[in-house]
Amino acid sequence: MKNRLYNISKRIDNLLGEPPPSFEQFAEMWQSADGLSKSLFELSLSDPQLTGRPKYYDKISEYLRRLGVQAQEPIDESFIQELTGDD
């Protein structure tokens, strides 16, 4: 399961590229992002533990809030334990 979480984190990192995007660049990317990508960013805002705090997390979480994305209720700790536990 840890491998799956690593893959989720890497997908987010790959979406962001290098160097960190400006707010304008991120907003443009957000408008054209597919549903899965948006969901992963929203998950990182709601529960960064599940996405492994993607690179530029502080900057991106600020951008998401500026775009009006709301953090959802934190995911139940037992579910997180199940996902992050040894396979």
PDB file as gemmi writes it, atoms N, CA and C in Angstrom:
CRYST1    1.000    1.000    1.000  90.00  90.00  90.00 P 1                      
ATOM      1  N   MET A   1       0.823  -1.193   0.000  1.00  0.00           N  
ATOM      2  CA  MET A   1       0.000   0.000   0.000  1.00  0.00           C  
ATOM      3  C   MET A   1       0.866   1.255   0.000  1.00  0.00           C  
ATOM      4  N   LYS A   2       2.029   1.212   0.682  1.00  0.00           N  
ATOM      5  CA  LYS A   2       2.907   2.379   0.702  1.00  0.00           C  
ATOM      6  C   LYS A   2       3.324   2.756  -0.706  1.00  0.00           C  
ATOM      7  N   ASN A   3       3.495   1.758  -1.562  1.00  0.00           N  
ATOM      8  CA  ASN A   3       3.867   2.023  -2.944  1.00  0.00           C  
ATOM      9  C   ASN A   3       2.779   2.829  -3.645  1.00  0.00           C  
ATOM     10  N   ARG A   4       1.521   2.529  -3.367  1.00  0.00           N  
ATOM     11  CA  ARG A   4       0.414   3.278  -3.970  1.00  0.00           C  
ATOM     12  C   ARG A   4       0.429   4.731  -3.524  1.00  0.00           C  
ATOM     13  N   LEU A   5       0.680   4.964  -2.233  1.00  0.00           N  
ATOM     14  CA  LEU A   5       0.735   6.328  -1.734  1.00  0.00           C  
ATOM     15  C   LEU A   5       1.908   7.079  -2.349  1.00  0.00           C  
ATOM     16  N   TYR A   6       3.034   6.405  -2.514  1.00  0.00           N  
ATOM     17  CA  TYR A   6       4.187   7.007  -3.165  1.00  0.00           C  
ATOM     18  C   TYR A   6       3.821   7.403  -4.593  1.00  0.00           C  
ATOM     19  N   ASN A   7       3.114   6.534  -5.297  1.00  0.00           N  
ATOM     20  CA  ASN A   7       2.716   6.827  -6.671  1.00  0.00           C  
ATOM     21  C   ASN A   7       1.782   8.036  -6.739  1.00  0.00           C  
ATOM     22  N   ILE A   8       0.883   8.165  -5.773  1.00  0.00           N  
ATOM     23  CA  ILE A   8      -0.011   9.325  -5.722  1.00  0.00           C  
ATOM     24  C   ILE A   8       0.815  10.592  -5.543  1.00  0.00           C  
ATOM     25  N   SER A   9       1.740  10.564  -4.602  1.00  0.00           N  
ATOM     26  CA  SER A   9       2.578  11.727  -4.349  1.00  0.00           C  
ATOM     27  C   SER A   9       3.400  12.091  -5.578  1.00  0.00           C  
ATOM     28  N   LYS A  10       3.954  11.111  -6.262  1.00  0.00           N  
ATOM     29  CA  LYS A  10       4.756  11.367  -7.465  1.00  0.00           C  
ATOM     30  C   LYS A  10       3.901  11.951  -8.575  1.00  0.00           C  
ATOM     31  N   ARG A  11       2.652  11.512  -8.688  1.00  0.00           N  
ATOM     32  CA  ARG A  11       1.768  12.073  -9.725  1.00  0.00           C  
ATOM     33  C   ARG A  11       1.566  13.562  -9.486  1.00  0.00           C  
ATOM     34  N   ILE A  12       1.338  13.938  -8.245  1.00  0.00           N  
ATOM     35  CA  ILE A  12       1.168  15.350  -7.926  1.00  0.00           C  
ATOM     36  C   ILE A  12       2.454  16.106  -8.230  1.00  0.00           C  
ATOM     37  N   ASP A  13       3.593  15.557  -7.806  1.00  0.00           N  
ATOM     38  CA  ASP A  13       4.868  16.216  -8.071  1.00  0.00           C  
ATOM     39  C   ASP A  13       5.089  16.420  -9.566  1.00  0.00           C  
ATOM     40  N   ASN A  14       4.762  15.419 -10.361  1.00  0.00           N  
ATOM     41  CA  ASN A  14       4.943  15.519 -11.810  1.00  0.00           C  
ATOM     42  C   ASN A  14       4.039  16.573 -12.424  1.00  0.00           C  
ATOM     43  N   LEU A  15       2.864  16.761 -11.864  1.00  0.00           N  
ATOM     44  CA  LEU A  15       1.957  17.787 -12.371  1.00  0.00           C  
ATOM     45  C   LEU A  15       2.521  19.188 -12.146  1.00  0.00           C  
ATOM     46  N   LEU A  16       3.294  19.355 -11.084  1.00  0.00           N  
ATOM     47  CA  LEU A  16       3.788  20.673 -10.722  1.00  0.00           C  
ATOM     48  C   LEU A  16       5.038  21.083 -11.493  1.00  0.00           C  
ATOM     49  N   GLY A  17       5.899  20.127 -11.817  1.00  0.00           N  
ATOM     50  CA  GLY A  17       7.111  20.451 -12.558  1.00  0.00           C  
ATOM     51  C   GLY A  17       8.115  21.243 -11.738  1.00  0.00           C  
ATOM     52  N   GLU A  18       9.101  21.809 -12.414  1.00  0.00           N  
ATOM     53  CA  GLU A  18      10.165  22.601 -11.804  1.00  0.00           C  
ATOM     54  C   GLU A  18      10.259  23.915 -12.544  1.00  0.00           C  
ATOM     55  N   PRO A  19      10.592  24.984 -11.969  1.00  0.00           N  
ATOM     56  CA  PRO A  19      10.491  25.341 -10.557  1.00  0.00           C  
ATOM     57  C   PRO A  19       9.028  25.457 -10.157  1.00  0.00           C  
ATOM     58  N   PRO A  20       8.734  25.847  -8.911  1.00  0.00           N  
ATOM     59  CA  PRO A  20       7.326  25.945  -8.514  1.00  0.00           C  
ATOM     60  C   PRO A  20       6.574  26.915  -9.418  1.00  0.00           C  
ATOM     61  N   PRO A  21       5.352  26.574  -9.741  1.00  0.00           N  
ATOM     62  CA  PRO A  21       4.575  27.464 -10.614  1.00  0.00           C  
ATOM     63  C   PRO A  21       4.166  28.735  -9.879  1.00  0.00           C  
ATOM     64  N   SER A  22       3.970  29.796 -10.639  1.00  0.00           N  
ATOM     65  CA  SER A  22       3.395  31.015 -10.070  1.00  0.00           C  
ATOM     66  C   SER A  22       1.901  30.759  -9.860  1.00  0.00           C  
ATOM     67  N   PHE A  23       1.242  31.650  -9.150  1.00  0.00           N  
ATOM     68  CA  PHE A  23      -0.192  31.484  -8.955  1.00  0.00           C  
ATOM     69  C   PHE A  23      -0.918  31.469 -10.298  1.00  0.00           C  
ATOM     70  N   GLU A  24      -0.528  32.354 -11.186  1.00  0.00           N  
ATOM     71  CA  GLU A  24      -1.175  32.432 -12.495  1.00  0.00           C  
ATOM     72  C   GLU A  24      -0.984  31.137 -13.288  1.00  0.00           C  
ATOM     73  N   GLN A  25       0.232  30.587 -13.242  1.00  0.00           N  
ATOM     74  CA  GLN A  25       0.493  29.320 -13.934  1.00  0.00           C  
ATOM     75  C   GLN A  25      -0.332  28.190 -13.331  1.00  0.00           C  
ATOM     76  N   PHE A  26      -0.390  28.166 -12.004  1.00  0.00           N  
ATOM     77  CA  PHE A  26      -1.155  27.114 -11.344  1.00  0.00           C  
ATOM     78  C   PHE A  26      -2.640  27.253 -11.659  1.00  0.00           C  
ATOM     79  N   ALA A  27      -3.154  28.484 -11.633  1.00  0.00           N  
ATOM     80  CA  ALA A  27      -4.575  28.709 -11.928  1.00  0.00           C  
ATOM     81  C   ALA A  27      -4.907  28.253 -13.341  1.00  0.00           C  
ATOM     82  N   GLU A  28      -4.016  28.498 -14.280  1.00  0.00           N  
ATOM     83  CA  GLU A  28      -4.228  28.049 -15.661  1.00  0.00           C  
ATOM     84  C   GLU A  28      -4.218  26.526 -15.739  1.00  0.00           C  
ATOM     85  N   MET A  29      -3.261  25.913 -15.043  1.00  0.00           N  
ATOM     86  CA  MET A  29      -3.193  24.455 -15.015  1.00  0.00           C  
ATOM     87  C   MET A  29      -4.460  23.875 -14.373  1.00  0.00           C  
ATOM     88  N   TRP A  30      -4.926  24.524 -13.306  1.00  0.00           N  
ATOM     89  CA  TRP A  30      -6.108  24.055 -12.577  1.00  0.00           C  
ATOM     90  C   TRP A  30      -7.334  24.038 -13.484  1.00  0.00           C  
ATOM     91  N   GLN A  31      -7.482  25.057 -14.312  1.00  0.00           N  
ATOM     92  CA  GLN A  31      -8.638  25.144 -15.198  1.00  0.00           C  
ATOM     93  C   GLN A  31      -8.691  23.994 -16.195  1.00  0.00           C  
ATOM     94  N   SER A  32      -7.528  23.522 -16.631  1.00  0.00           N  
ATOM     95  CA  SER A  32      -7.506  22.460 -17.639  1.00  0.00           C  
ATOM     96  C   SER A  32      -7.201  21.086 -17.047  1.00  0.00           C  
ATOM     97  N   ALA A  33      -7.057  20.995 -15.725  1.00  0.00           N  
ATOM     98  CA  ALA A  33      -6.715  19.715 -15.084  1.00  0.00           C  
ATOM     99  C   ALA A  33      -7.880  18.732 -15.176  1.00  0.00           C  
ATOM    100  N   ASP A  34      -7.530  17.455 -15.285  1.00  0.00           N  
ATOM    101  CA  ASP A  34      -8.553  16.414 -15.291  1.00  0.00           C  
ATOM    102  C   ASP A  34      -9.063  16.190 -13.863  1.00  0.00           C  
ATOM    103  N   GLY A  35     -10.154  15.482 -13.746  1.00  0.00           N  
ATOM    104  CA  GLY A  35     -10.794  15.255 -12.447  1.00  0.00           C  
ATOM    105  C   GLY A  35      -9.907  14.552 -11.436  1.00  0.00           C  
ATOM    106  N   LEU A  36      -9.119  13.572 -11.893  1.00  0.00           N  
ATOM    107  CA  LEU A  36      -8.242  12.847 -10.973  1.00  0.00           C  
ATOM    108  C   LEU A  36      -7.179  13.781 -10.407  1.00  0.00           C  
ATOM    109  N   SER A  37      -6.584  14.593 -11.260  1.00  0.00           N  
ATOM    110  CA  SER A  37      -5.549  15.521 -10.792  1.00  0.00           C  
ATOM    111  C   SER A  37      -6.125  16.492  -9.777  1.00  0.00           C  
ATOM    112  N   LYS A  38      -7.297  17.035 -10.060  1.00  0.00           N  
ATOM    113  CA  LYS A  38      -7.926  17.951  -9.112  1.00  0.00           C  
ATOM    114  C   LYS A  38      -8.214  17.251  -7.795  1.00  0.00           C  
ATOM    115  N   SER A  39      -8.690  16.019  -7.882  1.00  0.00           N  
ATOM    116  CA  SER A  39      -8.989  15.261  -6.662  1.00  0.00           C  
ATOM    117  C   SER A  39      -7.741  15.038  -5.821  1.00  0.00           C  
ATOM    118  N   LEU A  40      -6.618  14.771  -6.479  1.00  0.00           N  
ATOM    119  CA  LEU A  40      -5.374  14.553  -5.733  1.00  0.00           C  
ATOM    120  C   LEU A  40      -4.925  15.829  -5.034  1.00  0.00           C  
ATOM    121  N   PHE A  41      -5.034  16.955  -5.707  1.00  0.00           N  
ATOM    122  CA  PHE A  41      -4.681  18.218  -5.062  1.00  0.00           C  
ATOM    123  C   PHE A  41      -5.629  18.509  -3.908  1.00  0.00           C  
ATOM    124  N   GLU A  42      -6.929  18.269  -4.089  1.00  0.00           N  
ATOM    125  CA  GLU A  42      -7.898  18.486  -3.021  1.00  0.00           C  
ATOM    126  C   GLU A  42      -7.609  17.561  -1.843  1.00  0.00           C  
ATOM    127  N   LEU A  43      -7.221  16.323  -2.128  1.00  0.00           N  
ATOM    128  CA  LEU A  43      -6.858  15.387  -1.066  1.00  0.00           C  
ATOM    129  C   LEU A  43      -5.645  15.895  -0.308  1.00  0.00           C  
ATOM    130  N   SER A  44      -4.662  16.432  -1.024  1.00  0.00           N  
ATOM    131  CA  SER A  44      -3.475  16.944  -0.342  1.00  0.00           C  
ATOM    132  C   SER A  44      -3.828  18.119   0.568  1.00  0.00           C  
ATOM    133  N   LEU A  45      -4.821  18.907   0.184  1.00  0.00           N  
ATOM    134  CA  LEU A  45      -5.256  20.024   1.005  1.00  0.00           C  
ATOM    135  C   LEU A  45      -6.010  19.520   2.234  1.00  0.00           C  
ATOM    136  N   SER A  46      -6.829  18.497   2.054  1.00  0.00           N  
ATOM    137  CA  SER A  46      -7.623  17.962   3.153  1.00  0.00           C  
ATOM    138  C   SER A  46      -6.804  17.107   4.104  1.00  0.00           C  
ATOM    139  N   ASP A  47      -5.900  16.324   3.558  1.00  0.00           N  
ATOM    140  CA  ASP A  47      -5.144  15.386   4.378  1.00  0.00           C  
ATOM    141  C   ASP A  47      -3.778  15.137   3.753  1.00  0.00           C  
ATOM    142  N   PRO A  48      -2.826  16.053   3.946  1.00  0.00           N  
ATOM    143  CA  PRO A  48      -1.518  15.916   3.300  1.00  0.00           C  
ATOM    144  C   PRO A  48      -0.776  14.645   3.698  1.00  0.00           C  
ATOM    145  N   GLN A  49      -1.154  14.045   4.799  1.00  0.00           N  
ATOM    146  CA  GLN A  49      -0.522  12.796   5.222  1.00  0.00           C  
ATOM    147  C   GLN A  49      -0.721  11.699   4.163  1.00  0.00           C  
ATOM    148  N   LEU A  50      -1.863  11.713   3.499  1.00  0.00           N  
ATOM    149  CA  LEU A  50      -2.146  10.686   2.494  1.00  0.00           C  
ATOM    150  C   LEU A  50      -1.385  10.893   1.194  1.00  0.00           C  
ATOM    151  N   THR A  51      -1.033  12.118   0.894  1.00  0.00           N  
ATOM    152  CA  THR A  51      -0.321  12.372  -0.353  1.00  0.00           C  
ATOM    153  C   THR A  51       1.168  12.586  -0.128  1.00  0.00           C  
ATOM    154  N   GLY A  52       1.615  12.451   1.100  1.00  0.00           N  
ATOM    155  CA  GLY A  52       3.027  12.596   1.377  1.00  0.00           C  
ATOM    156  C   GLY A  52       3.528  14.024   1.256  1.00  0.00           C  
ATOM    157  N   ARG A  53       2.657  14.992   1.493  1.00  0.00           N  
ATOM    158  CA  ARG A  53       2.997  16.414   1.365  1.00  0.00           C  
ATOM    159  C   ARG A  53       3.796  16.653   0.102  1.00  0.00           C  
ATOM    160  N   PRO A  54       3.109  16.789  -1.015  1.00  0.00           N  
ATOM    161  CA  PRO A  54       3.800  16.983  -2.290  1.00  0.00           C  
ATOM    162  C   PRO A  54       4.733  18.192  -2.250  1.00  0.00           C  
ATOM    163  N   LYS A  55       5.705  18.206  -3.166  1.00  0.00           N  
ATOM    164  CA  LYS A  55       6.627  19.342  -3.182  1.00  0.00           C  
ATOM    165  C   LYS A  55       5.836  20.628  -3.373  1.00  0.00           C  
ATOM    166  N   TYR A  56       6.362  21.678  -2.803  1.00  0.00           N  
ATOM    167  CA  TYR A  56       5.727  23.004  -2.830  1.00  0.00           C  
ATOM    168  C   TYR A  56       4.374  23.009  -2.140  1.00  0.00           C  
ATOM    169  N   TYR A  57       4.167  22.102  -1.203  1.00  0.00           N  
ATOM    170  CA  TYR A  57       2.860  21.958  -0.558  1.00  0.00           C  
ATOM    171  C   TYR A  57       2.342  23.284  -0.003  1.00  0.00           C  
ATOM    172  N   ASP A  58       3.187  24.008   0.719  1.00  0.00           N  
ATOM    173  CA  ASP A  58       2.719  25.251   1.346  1.00  0.00           C  
ATOM    174  C   ASP A  58       2.244  26.246   0.289  1.00  0.00           C  
ATOM    175  N   LYS A  59       3.000  26.386  -0.769  1.00  0.00           N  
ATOM    176  CA  LYS A  59       2.645  27.319  -1.840  1.00  0.00           C  
ATOM    177  C   LYS A  59       1.375  26.856  -2.562  1.00  0.00           C  
ATOM    178  N   ILE A  60       1.307  25.570  -2.894  1.00  0.00           N  
ATOM    179  CA  ILE A  60       0.157  25.040  -3.640  1.00  0.00           C  
ATOM    180  C   ILE A  60      -1.112  25.084  -2.793  1.00  0.00           C  
ATOM    181  N   SER A  61      -0.997  24.774  -1.508  1.00  0.00           N  
ATOM    182  CA  SER A  61      -2.200  24.834  -0.663  1.00  0.00           C  
ATOM    183  C   SER A  61      -2.720  26.267  -0.584  1.00  0.00           C  
ATOM    184  N   GLU A  62      -1.814  27.237  -0.557  1.00  0.00           N  
ATOM    185  CA  GLU A  62      -2.240  28.647  -0.590  1.00  0.00           C  
ATOM    186  C   GLU A  62      -2.951  28.952  -1.909  1.00  0.00           C  
ATOM    187  N   TYR A  63      -2.392  28.476  -3.021  1.00  0.00           N  
ATOM    188  CA  TYR A  63      -3.013  28.687  -4.332  1.00  0.00           C  
ATOM    189  C   TYR A  63      -4.414  28.079  -4.385  1.00  0.00           C  
ATOM    190  N   LEU A  64      -4.536  26.856  -3.870  1.00  0.00           N  
ATOM    191  CA  LEU A  64      -5.842  26.189  -3.885  1.00  0.00           C  
ATOM    192  C   LEU A  64      -6.871  26.995  -3.107  1.00  0.00           C  
ATOM    193  N   ARG A  65      -6.477  27.497  -1.964  1.00  0.00           N  
ATOM    194  CA  ARG A  65      -7.401  28.314  -1.161  1.00  0.00           C  
ATOM    195  C   ARG A  65      -7.776  29.593  -1.902  1.00  0.00           C  
ATOM    196  N   ARG A  66      -6.808  30.194  -2.573  1.00  0.00           N  
ATOM    197  CA  ARG A  66      -7.097  31.413  -3.347  1.00  0.00           C  
ATOM    198  C   ARG A  66      -8.076  31.124  -4.487  1.00  0.00           C  
ATOM    199  N   LEU A  67      -8.032  29.901  -5.006  1.00  0.00           N  
ATOM    200  CA  LEU A  67      -8.944  29.498  -6.076  1.00  0.00           C  
ATOM    201  C   LEU A  67     -10.304  29.059  -5.545  1.00  0.00           C  
ATOM    202  N   GLY A  68     -10.464  29.072  -4.222  1.00  0.00           N  
ATOM    203  CA  GLY A  68     -11.748  28.726  -3.624  1.00  0.00           C  
ATOM    204  C   GLY A  68     -11.936  27.260  -3.311  1.00  0.00           C  
ATOM    205  N   VAL A  69     -10.864  26.471  -3.392  1.00  0.00           N  
ATOM    206  CA  VAL A  69     -10.967  25.046  -3.068  1.00  0.00           C  
ATOM    207  C   VAL A  69     -11.004  24.916  -1.550  1.00  0.00           C  
ATOM    208  N   GLN A  70     -11.997  24.211  -1.061  1.00  0.00           N  
ATOM    209  CA  GLN A  70     -12.187  24.029   0.372  1.00  0.00           C  
ATOM    210  C   GLN A  70     -11.642  22.674   0.807  1.00  0.00           C  
ATOM    211  N   ALA A  71     -10.933  22.658   1.909  1.00  0.00           N  
ATOM    212  CA  ALA A  71     -10.485  21.389   2.483  1.00  0.00           C  
ATOM    213  C   ALA A  71     -11.706  20.638   2.982  1.00  0.00           C  
ATOM    214  N   GLN A  72     -11.741  19.364   2.728  1.00  0.00           N  
ATOM    215  CA  GLN A  72     -12.832  18.515   3.189  1.00  0.00           C  
ATOM    216  C   GLN A  72     -12.541  18.045   4.609  1.00  0.00           C  
ATOM    217  N   GLU A  73     -13.497  17.364   5.191  1.00  0.00           N  
ATOM    218  CA  GLU A  73     -13.288  16.782   6.512  1.00  0.00           C  
ATOM    219  C   GLU A  73     -12.080  15.852   6.460  1.00  0.00           C  
ATOM    220  N   PRO A  74     -11.238  15.876   7.500  1.00  0.00           N  
ATOM    221  CA  PRO A  74     -10.110  14.936   7.512  1.00  0.00           C  
ATOM    222  C   PRO A  74     -10.609  13.495   7.409  1.00  0.00           C  
ATOM    223  N   ILE A  75      -9.824  12.692   6.754  1.00  0.00           N  
ATOM    224  CA  ILE A  75     -10.176  11.286   6.573  1.00  0.00           C  
ATOM    225  C   ILE A  75      -9.950  10.549   7.882  1.00  0.00           C  
ATOM    226  N   ASP A  76     -10.823   9.612   8.184  1.00  0.00           N  
ATOM    227  CA  ASP A  76     -10.756   8.836   9.415  1.00  0.00           C  
ATOM    228  C   ASP A  76      -9.368   8.225   9.584  1.00  0.00           C  
ATOM    229  N   GLU A  77      -8.801   8.391  10.779  1.00  0.00           N  
ATOM    230  CA  GLU A  77      -7.447   7.914  11.072  1.00  0.00           C  
ATOM    231  C   GLU A  77      -7.286   6.414  10.841  1.00  0.00           C  
ATOM    232  N   SER A  78      -8.311   5.613  11.115  1.00  0.00           N  
ATOM    233  CA  SER A  78      -8.199   4.165  10.914  1.00  0.00           C  
ATOM    234  C   SER A  78      -8.048   3.835   9.426  1.00  0.00           C  
ATOM    235  N   PHE A  79      -8.698   4.618   8.572  1.00  0.00           N  
ATOM    236  CA  PHE A  79      -8.571   4.415   7.128  1.00  0.00           C  
ATOM    237  C   PHE A  79      -7.155   4.766   6.682  1.00  0.00           C  
ATOM    238  N   ILE A  80      -6.604   5.842   7.234  1.00  0.00           N  
ATOM    239  CA  ILE A  80      -5.224   6.224   6.907  1.00  0.00           C  
ATOM    240  C   ILE A  80      -4.267   5.131   7.358  1.00  0.00           C  
ATOM    241  N   GLN A  81      -4.487   4.594   8.538  1.00  0.00           N  
ATOM    242  CA  GLN A  81      -3.630   3.508   9.042  1.00  0.00           C  
ATOM    243  C   GLN A  81      -3.676   2.308   8.104  1.00  0.00           C  
ATOM    244  N   GLU A  82      -4.875   2.016   7.620  1.00  0.00           N  
ATOM    245  CA  GLU A  82      -5.042   0.889   6.701  1.00  0.00           C  
ATOM    246  C   GLU A  82      -4.262   1.130   5.403  1.00  0.00           C  
ATOM    247  N   LEU A  83      -4.301   2.351   4.894  1.00  0.00           N  
ATOM    248  CA  LEU A  83      -3.607   2.669   3.655  1.00  0.00           C  
ATOM    249  C   LEU A  83      -2.102   2.700   3.816  1.00  0.00           C  
ATOM    250  N   THR A  84      -1.631   3.188   4.949  1.00  0.00           N  
ATOM    251  CA  THR A  84      -0.200   3.341   5.152  1.00  0.00           C  
ATOM    252  C   THR A  84       0.463   2.149   5.831  1.00  0.00           C  
ATOM    253  N   GLY A  85      -0.348   1.163   6.266  1.00  0.00           N  
ATOM    254  CA  GLY A  85       0.205  -0.006   6.919  1.00  0.00           C  
ATOM    255  C   GLY A  85       0.990  -0.870   5.935  1.00  0.00           C  
ATOM    256  N   ASP A  86       1.777  -1.766   6.483  1.00  0.00           N  
ATOM    257  CA  ASP A  86       2.556  -2.678   5.640  1.00  0.00           C  
ATOM    258  C   ASP A  86       1.650  -3.568   4.828  1.00  0.00           C  
ATOM    259  N   ASP A  87       2.094  -3.845   3.590  1.00  0.00           N  
ATOM    260  CA  ASP A  87       1.310  -4.721   2.703  1.00  0.00           C  
ATOM    261  C   ASP A  87       1.342  -6.152   3.177  1.00  0.00           C  
TER     262      ASP A  87                                                      
END                                                                             
